[in-house]
Amino acid sequence: MAAKWLLWRLPLLSRYRLFIFDRGYASEALLHWCRYIFDVTTQVTNRGTQRGFAIQPLRWIVERTFGWLNRFRRLSKDYEQLPSVSEGFIYLAMSHLMVRRLTR
């Protein structure tokens, strides 16, 4: 499962206390695995059934981050053939954002 592979690659894993999953990753096996392996609390966010725009608790954090990443031309579309290249550009973009905030 891709989620397990991704979670093993998280840096500074001991700092995390809460994993927030989208409804697509809401399998009980994955949630139990995260609680057992990483000793974290897991939470699944749901979009709900309302129509139109509504701010969802905690989900806006992810959507905001995607918005930041889409401002970088190279990340606005998936041009790369290898996932590792895309991952590298995401690291570069997030590093750029962090450095800009630190130098204000």
C-alpha positions as CSV (number, residue, x, y, z in Angstrom):
1,M,0.0,0.0,0.0
2,A,1.3,3.4,-1.0
3,A,0.2,5.0,2.3
4,K,2.5,2.7,4.3
5,W,5.4,3.4,2.1
6,L,4.8,7.1,2.3
7,L,4.5,7.1,6.1
8,W,7.7,5.2,6.6
9,R,9.5,8.0,4.6
10,L,8.3,10.8,6.9
11,P,11.2,12.8,8.5
12,L,11.3,13.3,12.2
13,L,8.5,10.8,12.7
14,S,8.8,10.8,16.5
15,R,7.4,14.3,16.6
16,Y,4.0,13.4,15.1
17,R,1.1,12.8,17.5
18,L,-1.8,12.9,15.0
19,F,-2.3,11.6,11.5
20,I,-5.2,13.0,9.6
21,F,-6.4,10.9,6.6
22,D,-8.7,11.7,3.8
23,R,-11.8,9.4,3.3
24,G,-9.9,7.5,0.6
25,Y,-7.4,6.2,3.2
26,A,-10.0,5.3,5.9
27,S,-9.4,1.6,6.0
28,E,-9.5,0.2,9.5
29,A,-6.3,-1.8,8.8
30,L,-4.3,1.3,7.9
31,L,-5.5,3.2,10.9
32,H,-4.8,0.3,13.2
33,W,-1.3,-0.1,11.6
34,C,-0.5,3.6,12.2
35,R,-1.6,3.5,15.8
36,Y,0.4,0.3,16.4
37,I,3.6,1.2,14.5
38,F,3.9,4.9,15.1
39,D,1.9,5.3,18.3
40,V,-0.2,8.2,17.0
41,T,-3.8,9.2,17.1
42,T,-5.5,8.8,13.7
43,Q,-8.4,10.9,12.4
44,V,-10.4,10.7,9.2
45,T,-11.8,13.8,7.6
46,N,-15.1,13.7,5.6
47,R,-16.3,16.3,3.2
48,G,-19.8,15.9,4.4
49,T,-23.0,16.0,2.2
50,Q,-23.6,19.7,1.9
51,R,-23.4,21.3,-1.5
52,G,-21.3,24.2,-2.4
53,F,-18.2,25.6,-0.6
54,A,-17.8,25.1,3.1
55,I,-14.6,25.1,5.1
56,Q,-14.0,21.7,6.6
57,P,-12.2,21.3,9.9
58,L,-8.5,20.5,9.4
59,R,-9.0,19.8,5.7
60,W,-8.2,23.4,4.8
61,I,-4.6,22.9,5.9
62,V,-4.0,20.4,3.1
63,E,-5.9,22.4,0.5
64,R,-3.9,25.5,1.4
65,T,-0.7,23.7,0.9
66,F,-1.8,22.4,-2.5
67,G,-2.6,26.0,-3.3
68,W,0.9,27.2,-2.4
69,L,2.5,24.4,-4.5
70,N,0.4,25.2,-7.5
71,R,1.9,28.7,-7.6
72,F,5.1,27.2,-8.8
73,R,4.9,26.7,-12.5
74,R,6.8,23.4,-12.5
75,L,4.3,21.9,-10.0
76,S,1.1,23.3,-11.5
77,K,1.0,20.2,-13.8
78,D,2.6,16.8,-13.5
79,Y,5.4,17.2,-16.1
80,E,7.9,14.8,-14.5
81,Q,8.3,11.1,-15.5
82,L,9.7,10.0,-12.2
83,P,8.0,10.5,-8.9
84,S,11.4,11.2,-7.3
85,V,11.8,14.3,-9.5
86,S,8.4,15.5,-8.5
87,E,9.2,14.9,-4.9
88,G,12.4,16.9,-5.2
89,F,10.6,19.9,-6.7
90,I,8.0,19.8,-3.9
91,Y,10.9,19.9,-1.4
92,L,12.4,22.8,-3.3
93,A,9.1,24.7,-3.4
94,M,8.4,24.2,0.3
95,S,12.0,25.2,1.2
96,H,11.5,28.3,-0.8
97,L,8.3,29.1,1.1
98,M,9.9,28.5,4.5
99,V,13.0,30.6,3.7
100,R,10.8,33.5,2.5
101,R,8.8,33.4,5.8
102,L,11.9,33.2,7.9
103,T,13.5,36.3,6.2
104,R,10.5,38.5,6.7
